[in-house]
Amino acid sequence: MSDLFDLFKEISPNGEQKPNDYPEIINIHWYGGVDKLPPNSIYMGRGSIYGNPFERHGKTRIDVCEQHKEMLALRLEKDKEFEHKMMNDLKGKLLACFCKNKHKEIPCHCDNYAEEYYKRFKAGWFSCSEDH
């Protein structure tokens, strides 16, 4: 997937090297369904703990992704148990959702998880084992 849009390159300054265990976002349709996803995938769609609870109902995808981004930031700030679960669950996984397109320029709520993961990774989240 090296020819595809890379969110890590967009959010990391100075062309940093992507960590080996950085999560990647994939579209479930690319694999023919949830039951055919690679073993290192985690389902991020509706009905999962990581699904976007905001539905479009006349809003744009950008609108609902922004709503999700705000909700996720607040939840991670207030719920350290969820933060811990998210960081460990997403490490090295393929984040599988139905809405991510091939070139990944269309927003998806999984982008929010990848960005929050990156912020914590850069801050040394995994190296602070006594806190996590």
C-alpha angles and dihedrals in degrees: 000000000000092000092060129094109279116212091193091062089049096053101034118082125224097017096286119191112259112243114246092240097048111130119249125207120232137176116242091218090064088068100039098254145333093287091058099051119125114267093251092060128111120203109237100175133110114307093034126100087253099046121122106253092196115093125201101238093162095333126109124249087249090056095052092043089053090049089051092047091055093045093048094049091052093046093050090049094051104030111056091173090060090046090053092048093047095050093049096040095050098043108119094349136131106238104219121205135152097232105057111105127216097264092037096223093121110086120253129179087241087070087066092054092048091050093048090047090052093050091053094042090053090049089057098256094158094043092057094073094163089064097042 
